[in-house]
């Protein structure tokens, strides 16, 4: 394919830098816009930037939105729809697909309307009403904030007590600390099993044949301990449209086609011997999932997204084994503390003990006079990936690569992928959800 022009748009935080860098390295022309002033230097030196994405729309062959958020509000779906109506090729959502992430109750309604059973769930705008519900129906629940604060990942709480007493205590605390910002919350009945996300790429009419199955590791510390983060690492593999896909995302193919959705869409589920229990959508790229997906794509990434945006029956050749991605972070991640960040992390040098950059992906990083440096204010400079014929081999390659990265104060989880090795994979196969990885 001849070189094409890609315009990447981060209408809020800078998230899509690594994909822009990958497509730029393949020889395509790239321009990258970042709205958040605090993230303005992310990607500098790696990808060409623009400060007026709307002025570059006519220049672009493909426009890529990285998230659903425009500042504090959802809105990239409306922007993408507007551009499609002008005849532009866009990777991005629609107002209704954006709503899948913002409004968890609506997301459950869409699933139920298309024959996908859901976990018992209730949406509340009043804390006292939620507390009363738990008292009347004692059980373990998951608290999922709605609106702007749902991006404060540490507010998601998974209950442990059979009588729901810990959930009541947490709701009381949230009422005092977050009542002025949390417009509502969903209480979802806790389900035990294997947590797995089903991720498909949709071209506006249909799903691409290859389906991505990934396993998120959201807690800060190994063993799934500590505060929730956006993500500390992911393990994954690709397979065909098996039972797990057909009983979840596959049932939404017609709805997504009517919407004209283009891009990655992910449905996180709990699976057990009794069935598949959808939890939540990610109707956009996942982070750092997209970096790990890039690592496993063996065909042209730029050509794939060009064809995806234009509905050209995109072909996707992927690594047929397993992949592991580990997020490398710095203080004060996952918290906000400007003083700690300034003293420990701002503009820190990223040093490599080898000339190879295989498996090294950028998040909050910049390139200054040939030196990789930390950028932005979040303390998430790198994702390091590995792949292999087995999950254990993928783990070993990823962590061997991490050993070649030197940053003072860096930390990461050292157990990404272990859940699969320790039995999650065997359970999913035994329950009959995955089938052959053909």
N, C-alpha and C positions, 0 to 999 in steps of 0.2 A: 504494500500500500504506500502511495506517495505520502509525504509528510502532511499532517493536518494541523489545524489551529484549535487549541483547547484553551478555554477560559474557565478557570476555577474560581468559585466564589464562596468565601467564608463570610456570611452576613452577620456573624457574631464572632465567636472564638475561632482561631486558626486551627483547623483539624485535619485538613486534607493535604498537607504539605508533602507527605511521602509519595502519595499517588501522583501529584503534580510533578515531583522530581523524577519518578520512574518513567513517566510518559515523556518528559523532557529529555531524559537520557536515551530514549529510543529514537530520538531525532525529530520529534514533533515540536512545533512552536507552542509555547506555553506562556500564558499570562495569569498571574495569581493576585486576587484581591482579598485583603483582610480588613474587615470593618473595625474590629476592636483595637483601639489605640494601644492598649497594653500588649497586644500580640503583634504589633506592626512589624517588628524585626524578625519574627519567625519565618524561616525559609530564605532570608536574605543570603545571597551568594549561591544558593542551591537552585533557585528558580527565578525567572524574571517576574517582576511585580508590576502591578498597575494600581493607580489610585482612583480610577473611574471605570468600574466594570460596565456600567450601562453604556458608556461611550465606546466600549470594545465589543458590544454585542454583535454588531454587523461584521466585525472582523472575524469573529469566531465561527468555526465549523461545528463545534460542540461546546455547550455550556454545562458545567458540572457544579451543582450545589452540594455542600458537604453535610448539612444538618437541616433540621426543621425550624431552627430558631433564627429570628431576626431581632437581635437584642434580647429583651425579656419576653418577647411574644413569638408564638409560632407564626410562620409566614412565608417560608421559602416555597411551599407548595403553590401559593397564589402567584408568586413571581414566576415559577416554572410554567404554570398554566398560561399566564399572560404571554410568555415568550413562545410557547408552542403555538398559541393562536396567531402569532406573527410568523409562523413557519420555521422557527428555529429548532434545532435538535438539542434536546435538553436531557441530562441525567438529573432527575429530581422528582419530587412528589406532586401532590395535589392538596387542596385544602382538606379534603376528607382523609387522605392518608396521613397528613400531618396530625390530624385529630386522633388517630390511633395511638399516638404517643402521648399527647397532652391529656386526653380524656379516656382514662382506663375503663370507665363504664361503657362508653361508646364502643371501645375496642371489643369488649365482651359481647355487646349486642351484635356487632358485625359477625363475629365468629358464630354465635348462636343462630343467626339468620341464615347462615350457610352450612348448617348441620354439624358444626364442631362443638362438642360438649365443653363446658367450661367449669372451672372450680366455683363453688359457692362464693359469692362476692357481694359487697354492699358499699355504696358510696355515701359518704356523710359530709355535710358542710358544717356540722356542729359537733364539737368534741364531746359534749355531754351525751348527745344522742348515740355516738359511737360507743362510749363507755357503758351506757345502758344496754345496748345490744349485746355486748360481751357478757354482761352480768346475766342477761336472760338466756343466752345461748353460749355457755362456757365451752371453750375449746381453744387450741392454739391458733392464732391468726398471724397474718403478715400485714403490717401497716405500710401502705404505699402512698406517700404524699402526692397531691395533685397540683397542677399549675407550676409556677416559676420555681418553687422550692423542690420540685421533684428531681431537679438536677443536683441538689445537695445530697449526694448519695448516702452520706452517713445517717440520714433521717429514715431510710428504709429500715424497718425493724422486723425480724423474724421471731415470733413468739415461741417459747419453749414449754410453758406451763399448761397442763391439761385444762385447768380451770380459767385460763386467760388472765390470771392476776397480773402477770408481768406486762401484758399488753395494756391493761387498764392503767398501770403505773406509768408506762411510757406515754400514753395519751394525755394523762394529767400533766406530765412534764412538758410535752409539746404545746399544750394549751397555754402554759405560762410563757414559754420561751419563743414559740413560733406562731402563736395564734394570730398575730397581726399580719403575717405573710402567707400562711398556709390556707389557701382558699377552700381546701377540702382534702379528704383522704379516702382511700379505698381500704376496706378490711377484706382480706382474702383468706379463706380457710386454708390452713397449712396442709400440704400434702407431702408425704414422704416418697422418695424414689430417686431416680437418676435425673439430674438437671441437664438438659441438652437443648441447644438452639438449632432450629431448622432455618437455613438461610438460602434463599433463591435469588437469582438475578432475573429481572422481568424487563422485557423489551417493548412494553406498551401493548402487546397483544398476548404474549405467552411467556412461560418460564423457560429459561435455558435448561438444557438437559441435565447438566451437572448441578448437583445440589451439595451445599456445604453444611456439614454438621459440626458444630463447635461447642466447646465446653468452657464457660467463663469462670474466672477465679477473681471474685470481687473484693474479698477481704484483704486487709493490708498484710497480714502475717501468714507464714506457712501454717498449714493445719486449719485454714479457714477461720482465723482468729483475728480480732481487732475490728477497727472501724471499716465500714464499707467504703470502697473507692469506686471511681468510674470503672476501673478494670486494672488488675495487676498482671494479667497474662491470660492466654487462651491456648487450648489445644484443639486440634480439628482434623478432619479428613473429608474427602469428597466421595460421593457415591451417586448412583442413579436415583430415579424418582421412586423410592421404595415406599413401604407402608407408612413409615413415619412422616414422609412428605405428603403422601396421598391423603392421609387423614387429617392434615393440618393446612399448610399453605396451598396444597393442590386444590382444595375446595374453594379457595378464593380467587382462582385464576380468572373466572368470568368477571368478578367484581373489579379486580385490578385492571382488566382490559377495558371495562366501561369507564374507569377513572382515567385511563391513559397513563398509568404509573410507569416510570422508567427508573431502574436502578436496583439496589440491593434492598431486600426486605427480610427481616429476621423475626421469627416467633419463638420465644423462649418457653420451654415446657418442662413439667415434671412428668416423668414416665415411670410407670410401675406395672406390675402384672395385671392390674385391673383396667388400665387404659392410659390415654394421653391427656394431660391436663395443661392446657395453655395458660401461661402466666402474663406475658406482656409482649408487645411488638416493638421492634426497632425499624421503622419505615424509612431507612436511610442507611448510609455506611455505618458499620460499627467500628469503634476505636478501642484497642489497636487491631481489631479483627481484619480490617482492610489491608494493613501492612502484612499480616500473615497470609492473607489470600493472595496478595501480589507475589509473595515468595513462592507460592505453590502454583501460580499460573505459568505454564511453560510455553504458551503461545504469546503473541504480541499483546501486551496490555492495552496499548493505545488503539490498536485495531479492534480489539474486543469492545471497548467502550464507545468507539466511533460507531460500530455496527449496532451496539445495543441502543444508543440514542436515536438511531435512524431506523430501527426495526428491521435491520438487514439480516435476520436469522444468524445472529452472532455465533461463531464457533469458539469453544473454550477447551483448551487442552490443559490438563492439570496433573500435578504430581499424584501418583496413584497410591502413595503410602500415607504417612501421618506427618503432621506439622505441629510445632510448638513455638509460641511467641511469648517473650518475657518483657515486661515493661521495666525499664531502669529509671528510678526516680531519685530525687534529691530533697533535702529539707526545705520547707516544712510539709511537703506533700503527705497526706491529702488535705491538709489544713491551710488556711490563709494567715500568714504572719509575715508582714513585709520586712520587719527587722531581721528575722531569722533567714528569710530568703536572701536579703542583701548581704548578710554576713557569710553565708555558706554556699550560695548557689548562683547568684547573678553573674552572668558573663563567665562562668567557670569554664576552663578548658576541658575538652574531651580528648583524651590521649589514647592511642591505639598501640599495642605492642607488636603489631604485625601490619604489613602493607595491605592485606586483604580487607575489603569491606563487605565481603559476602555475609548476608544475613543481618546487616546493620541498617536499620530504618530510622528515619528522623521523625521526631514529633516537635518538641519545643527546642529547636536548634537553628543555628545560623553558621555561615562560613565566612570567616574574616581573614583575608590574606593567607588562605590555605589552611587555616586552623579552625577546626570544629569547636563551636562554643555554645553554651547554654543560652537560650533566648526566652523571651516572654516572662511570665511570673508564676507559672504553675509547677515548675520543677519536674517536668516529664520529658527529658531530652531525647531518649532513645527507646526503640523496641528492637530486641535481638531475637532472631528466629533460627529455627533448625528444622530439618526434615529427615525422614528415614523410612525404611520399610516397616518398622515397628514404632510404636509410640515411645518406647524406651530409647531407641536409636535417635529419634528426633529430639528427645530431651537431652541426650548426651551431646549432640551437635550444638544445640542452642547454648547450653551451659559452658561448653568448651569455648565458644565464641565470646561469651561474657567474660571469661577469664582473661581475654586479650583487651578488655576495656578498662581504662584507669580514669576514675574521677573521684577525688576526695569526697567522702560523705555519701557516696551512692549506696542505694539499697534496692533489694528486689526479693521476690519470693523464689525459693529454690525447689518448690514442689509442683510446678506447673506440669500437668499431664499425669501426675501420679494417680489421680482418682481413676483414670482409665486403666492403668496398669494394675491397680489394686482391685479391680472387679467391675467397674462401671461398664466396660466394654462387654464383658462376659454376660452381665445381666441383660443388657439391651439385646444381645444376640439370642439369649435364652428365651426372652419374651417375644421374639419374632418380629421386632420392629425394623431392623436394619436391612437384613437380607444381604445378598452379595454386593461387594463394592465394585460392581461392573460399570 
